[in-house]
Every structure is written in structure tokens, then in C-alpha cells.
Amino acid sequence: MKYDKKFSKVMEEYGKHELHSGSKTGPKVTKPSQARAIAYSEQKRADRQRRQKSRRDEALRKRIKQA
């Protein structure tokens, strides 16, 4: 699933010492607990976006079907 990939990507960035808190110019993440928190947050965000897209698609299909 997409959000599982997101978690893996964030943890991979942390492993390579490329993960920043906030923007790419922010300070680098040094603690694994920070990396996990960021990963879970991004995972949740990706899941929310996926669900919103699904709802939009469903509403669009409904409107097309009615027309």
C-alpha cells in the first residue's frame, strides 16, 4: 500500500542521515523516535489523501451515472 511505502521511505531517509524535521532546510533528525513520529505522521497523511481521492472518485462516478 502507498502509506506503507511512505513509512519505509522516511525510515530510509533517516538511515541515510537525510531526514529533516520540517522543511528540507530544517535541522536533521537525530533520534529514531523522531523519525518514527515523522514516518507515522506522513503515513497517516498519505492514507487520508488516498481516502479523500477515493471519495471524490466515487462522487464523480455517481454524478456521471445520474446524467
C-alpha positions as CSV (number, residue, x, y, z in Angstrom):
1,M,0.0,0.0,0.0
2,K,1.0,3.6,-0.6
3,Y,1.2,4.6,3.0
4,D,3.4,1.6,3.9
5,K,5.9,2.8,1.2
6,K,5.8,6.2,2.7
7,F,6.8,4.9,6.1
8,S,9.7,2.9,4.5
9,K,10.8,5.9,2.6
10,V,11.0,8.1,5.7
11,M,12.9,5.5,7.7
12,E,15.3,5.0,4.7
13,E,15.9,8.8,4.7
14,Y,16.7,8.6,8.4
15,G,19.1,5.7,7.9
16,K,21.0,7.8,5.3
17,H,21.0,10.8,7.6
18,E,19.0,12.8,5.1
19,L,15.7,13.2,7.1
20,H,14.9,16.8,8.2
21,S,12.3,17.9,10.7
22,G,10.0,20.3,9.0
23,S,11.4,21.6,5.6
24,K,14.5,20.4,3.8
25,T,16.4,23.3,5.3
26,G,15.3,22.4,8.9
27,P,17.5,20.6,11.3
28,K,18.3,16.9,10.6
29,V,16.6,14.3,12.7
30,T,19.0,12.6,15.1
31,K,16.7,10.3,17.2
32,P,15.0,7.2,15.9
33,S,11.9,8.2,17.9
34,Q,11.7,11.5,16.0
35,A,12.0,9.6,12.7
36,R,9.2,7.2,13.7
37,A,6.9,10.1,14.6
38,I,7.5,11.8,11.3
39,A,7.0,8.5,9.4
40,Y,3.7,7.8,11.2
41,S,2.6,11.3,10.6
42,E,3.4,11.1,6.9
43,Q,1.8,7.7,6.7
44,K,-1.4,9.0,8.2
45,R,-1.4,11.9,5.8
46,A,-0.9,9.7,2.8
47,D,-3.8,7.5,3.9
48,R,-6.1,10.5,4.4
49,Q,-5.3,11.7,0.9
50,R,-5.9,8.3,-0.5
51,R,-9.4,8.1,1.2
52,Q,-10.3,11.7,0.0
53,K,-9.4,10.8,-3.6
54,S,-11.5,7.6,-3.3
55,R,-14.5,9.7,-2.1
56,R,-14.0,12.2,-4.9
57,D,-13.8,9.5,-7.5
58,E,-16.9,7.8,-6.1
59,A,-18.9,11.1,-6.1
60,L,-17.8,11.7,-9.7
61,R,-18.9,8.2,-10.8
62,K,-22.3,8.8,-9.1
63,R,-22.8,12.1,-11.0
64,I,-21.8,10.6,-14.3
65,K,-24.2,7.7,-13.7
66,Q,-27.1,10.0,-12.9
67,A,-26.5,12.1,-16.1
